[in-house]
């Protein structure tokens, strides 16, 4: 992270991953889960479903869905979140490709079409 000055105030620029900025060991996993949950919440809202209706559709208790949508998704696997997306009528595609020469390690990212 780097610092810049904005109107005389020093501002620390984030990495783009708030979980990494906060020092979480599993920051990449948490960011992926947050992105998946955000999309689940968006679809539920767009479909006009109540949490009770959505929970029934997703096959989980309403309190668990409520926790999930409130950002409490530790213990919920990425696979379970992808299953929720398919139950909400979305195709989920996993693509594995070569890493660019400019990077040594691969990166995990989500692209919503």
GROMACS elastic network, one bead per residue, 0.5 to 0.9 nm:
[ bonds ]
;  ai    aj funct       b0    kb
    1    12     6  0.67864   500
    1    13     6  0.56412   500
    1    14     6  0.57117   500
    1    15     6  0.60163   500
    1    21     6  0.82297   500
    2    11     6  0.84588   500
    2    12     6  0.57670   500
    2    13     6  0.54138   500
    2    14     6  0.76485   500
    2    15     6  0.89036   500
    3    10     6  0.64807   500
    3    11     6  0.54665   500
    3    13     6  0.57900   500
    4     9     6  0.81817   500
    4    10     6  0.56271   500
    4    11     6  0.52929   500
    4    12     6  0.63927   500
    4    13     6  0.72360   500
    5     8     6  0.55761   500
    5     9     6  0.52230   500
    5    11     6  0.58016   500
    5    12     6  0.86155   500
    6     9     6  0.51647   500
    6    10     6  0.63346   500
    6    11     6  0.67206   500
    7    10     6  0.84154   500
   13    16     6  0.86609   500
   14    17     6  0.71871   500
   14    18     6  0.71875   500
   14    20     6  0.88442   500
   14    21     6  0.63651   500
   15    18     6  0.72354   500
   15    20     6  0.73201   500
   15    21     6  0.65191   500
   16    19     6  0.89779   500
   16    20     6  0.83506   500
   16    21     6  0.81631   500
   17    20     6  0.53655   500
   17    21     6  0.63313   500
   17    22     6  0.87699   500
   17    27     6  0.72322   500
   17    28     6  0.75859   500
   17    31     6  0.65552   500
   18    22     6  0.61576   500
   18    23     6  0.86445   500
   18    27     6  0.79086   500
   18    31     6  0.78048   500
   19    22     6  0.50907   500
   19    23     6  0.63281   500
   19    24     6  0.54874   500
   19    25     6  0.84038   500
   19    26     6  0.78875   500
   19    28     6  0.75764   500
   19    30     6  0.68101   500
   19    31     6  0.67899   500
   20    24     6  0.55851   500
   20    25     6  0.75097   500
   20    26     6  0.80193   500
   20    28     6  0.74193   500
   20    31     6  0.87805   500
   21    24     6  0.77610   500
   21    27     6  0.84912   500
   22    27     6  0.85576   500
   23    26     6  0.87784   500
   23    27     6  0.75139   500
   24    27     6  0.51109   500
   24    28     6  0.88664   500
   24    30     6  0.85518   500
   25    28     6  0.84281   500
   26    29     6  0.54546   500
   26    30     6  0.62063   500
   26    31     6  0.87574   500
   27    30     6  0.50932   500
   27    31     6  0.61507   500
   27    32     6  0.86968   500
   28    31     6  0.51929   500
   28    32     6  0.63250   500
   28    33     6  0.87034   500
   28   108     6  0.77718   500
   29    32     6  0.52391   500
   29    33     6  0.62516   500
   29    34     6  0.86304   500
   29    78     6  0.82483   500
   29   108     6  0.88747   500
   30    33     6  0.50940   500
   30    34     6  0.60688   500
   30    35     6  0.86311   500
   30    73     6  0.84607   500
   30    74     6  0.80379   500
   31    34     6  0.50165   500
   31    35     6  0.61986   500
   31    36     6  0.86584   500
   32    35     6  0.51798   500
   32    36     6  0.62760   500
   32    37     6  0.86534   500
   32    78     6  0.76958   500
   32   108     6  0.80633   500
   32   109     6  0.71359   500
   32   110     6  0.70975   500
   33    36     6  0.50934   500
   33    37     6  0.60605   500
   33    38     6  0.84359   500
   33    73     6  0.74022   500
   33    74     6  0.87824   500
   33    76     6  0.84686   500
   33    77     6  0.79709   500
   33    78     6  0.61228   500
   33    81     6  0.74877   500
   34    37     6  0.51162   500
   34    38     6  0.59887   500
   34    39     6  0.86537   500
   34    71     6  0.71515   500
   34    73     6  0.80540   500
   35    38     6  0.50635   500
   35    39     6  0.63715   500
   35    40     6  0.87290   500
   35   110     6  0.76071   500
   36    39     6  0.52183   500
   36    40     6  0.62673   500
   36    41     6  0.87306   500
   36    78     6  0.79021   500
   36    81     6  0.64532   500
   36    82     6  0.73508   500
   36    85     6  0.81495   500
   36   110     6  0.82720   500
   37    41     6  0.61222   500
   37    42     6  0.85243   500
   37    68     6  0.70778   500
   37    69     6  0.65436   500
   37    71     6  0.78587   500
   37    73     6  0.83331   500
   37    81     6  0.70103   500
   38    41     6  0.51683   500
   38    42     6  0.62042   500
   38    43     6  0.87503   500
   38    69     6  0.76342   500
   39    43     6  0.62048   500
   39    44     6  0.86079   500
   39    85     6  0.80636   500
   39   112     6  0.84533   500
   40    43     6  0.52502   500
   40    44     6  0.62102   500
   40    45     6  0.86431   500
   40    69     6  0.82352   500
   40    81     6  0.80569   500
   40    84     6  0.72764   500
   40    85     6  0.62615   500
   40    88     6  0.78431   500
   41    44     6  0.51407   500
   41    45     6  0.61651   500
   41    46     6  0.85584   500
   41    69     6  0.64372   500
   42    45     6  0.51953   500
   42    46     6  0.60717   500
   42    47     6  0.86089   500
   43    47     6  0.60540   500
   43    48     6  0.84983   500
   43    49     6  0.88764   500
   43    85     6  0.85052   500
   43    88     6  0.72226   500
   44    47     6  0.52424   500
   44    48     6  0.62524   500
   44    49     6  0.55160   500
   44    50     6  0.77346   500
   44    51     6  0.80882   500
   44    54     6  0.67013   500
   44    88     6  0.77970   500
   45    48     6  0.50270   500
   45    49     6  0.62714   500
   45    50     6  0.81549   500
   46    49     6  0.78698   500
   49    52     6  0.79040   500
   49    53     6  0.57852   500
   49    54     6  0.58206   500
   50    53     6  0.51397   500
   50    54     6  0.60761   500
   50    55     6  0.84234   500
   51    54     6  0.50070   500
   51    55     6  0.58365   500
   51    56     6  0.84392   500
   51    62     6  0.62378   500
   51    63     6  0.87733   500
   51    65     6  0.70866   500
   51    66     6  0.70939   500
   52    55     6  0.51442   500
   52    56     6  0.62137   500
   52    57     6  0.86576   500
   52    61     6  0.80855   500
   52    62     6  0.54558   500
   52    63     6  0.88894   500
   52    65     6  0.86111   500
   53    56     6  0.52195   500
   53    57     6  0.62630   500
   53    58     6  0.86465   500
   53    62     6  0.84828   500
   54    57     6  0.50200   500
   54    58     6  0.60474   500
   54    59     6  0.84525   500
   54    60     6  0.87425   500
   54    62     6  0.80047   500
   54    65     6  0.81099   500
   54    88     6  0.85725   500
   55    59     6  0.58976   500
   55    60     6  0.51797   500
   55    61     6  0.58687   500
   55    62     6  0.51098   500
   55    63     6  0.85581   500
   55    64     6  0.81778   500
   55    65     6  0.60419   500
   55    66     6  0.87308   500
   56    59     6  0.50750   500
   56    60     6  0.62733   500
   56    61     6  0.72357   500
   56    62     6  0.75985   500
   57    60     6  0.79715   500
   57    84     6  0.87002   500
   57    87     6  0.70000   500
   57    88     6  0.77589   500
   58    61     6  0.87773   500
   58    65     6  0.87067   500
   58    83     6  0.82675   500
   58    84     6  0.57408   500
   58    85     6  0.87508   500
   58    87     6  0.62116   500
   58    88     6  0.76473   500
   59    84     6  0.86514   500
   60    63     6  0.84378   500
   60    64     6  0.66291   500
   60    65     6  0.68207   500
   61    64     6  0.53947   500
   61    65     6  0.65699   500
   61    66     6  0.88018   500
   62    65     6  0.50581   500
   62    66     6  0.60875   500
   62    67     6  0.86402   500
   63    67     6  0.61853   500
   63    68     6  0.85544   500
   64    67     6  0.50915   500
   64    68     6  0.61539   500
   64    69     6  0.86800   500
   64    72     6  0.89682   500
   64    73     6  0.89978   500
   65    69     6  0.61180   500
   65    70     6  0.84647   500
   66    69     6  0.52203   500
   66    70     6  0.61365   500
   66    71     6  0.88486   500
   66    72     6  0.86502   500
   67    70     6  0.50148   500
   67    71     6  0.64863   500
   67    72     6  0.51171   500
   67    73     6  0.69806   500
   68    71     6  0.53891   500
   68    72     6  0.50837   500
   68    73     6  0.50194   500
   68    74     6  0.86579   500
   68    76     6  0.84115   500
   69    72     6  0.72504   500
   69    73     6  0.80913   500
   70    73     6  0.82508   500
   71    74     6  0.85794   500
   72    75     6  0.87986   500
   72    76     6  0.89789   500
   73    76     6  0.54394   500
   73    77     6  0.83368   500
   74    77     6  0.79881   500
   76    79     6  0.82905   500
   76    80     6  0.65105   500
   76    81     6  0.73516   500
   77    80     6  0.51730   500
   77    81     6  0.65264   500
   77    82     6  0.87403   500
   78    81     6  0.50445   500
   78    82     6  0.61806   500
   78    83     6  0.85923   500
   79    82     6  0.50447   500
   79    83     6  0.61744   500
   79    84     6  0.86724   500
   80    84     6  0.63307   500
   80    85     6  0.88437   500
   81    85     6  0.64840   500
   81    86     6  0.88971   500
   82    85     6  0.50361   500
   82    86     6  0.64345   500
   82    87     6  0.87260   500
   82    91     6  0.89731   500
   82    92     6  0.67451   500
   83    86     6  0.51371   500
   83    87     6  0.62402   500
   83    88     6  0.86257   500
   83    92     6  0.85796   500
   84    87     6  0.50728   500
   84    88     6  0.62438   500
   84    89     6  0.88765   500
   84    90     6  0.88541   500
   85    89     6  0.65538   500
   85    90     6  0.54271   500
   85    91     6  0.74189   500
   85    92     6  0.73642   500
   86    89     6  0.50958   500
   86    91     6  0.57670   500
   86    92     6  0.68056   500
   87    90     6  0.71858   500
   97   106     6  0.89834   500
   98   101     6  0.88578   500
   98   106     6  0.78973   500
   99   102     6  0.81198   500
   99   103     6  0.65826   500
   99   104     6  0.73484   500
   99   105     6  0.70556   500
   99   106     6  0.55314   500
   99   107     6  0.78932   500
  100   103     6  0.57376   500
  100   104     6  0.79622   500
  100   106     6  0.84795   500
  101   104     6  0.70169   500
  103   106     6  0.72961   500
